[in-house]
């Protein structure tokens, strides 16, 4: 997702046409199917490619769903800026998504950079 910029590292933006508007959303909680469907509808808007998306936290507590959501939104918008929320940084008891919130943040940043 080279057009995604995370809170602590800035990835180079892909070249795109001039951006015309800013869309800001937070607390999308795409672990819930209806919320992911809402993101799909948002991404289907024809004006997304000329818009910047500010994705202000609480996308998903599950890394795989976060990655799926980010792929959807970053392919639709001209640029995406992401700031993690507390739900994004939650860790699983089994440690499968990071031993602590700092490790989870590092994994989120790798998703943003890929």
Secondary structure, DSSP 8 states (H G I E B T S, - for coil): -TTEE-SS--------S---EEEEE----TTSHHHHHHHHHHHT-TTGGGEEEEEES-S-SSHHHHHHHHHHHHHHSSEEEEE--TTTT---TT-TT-SSHHHHHHHHHHHHH-
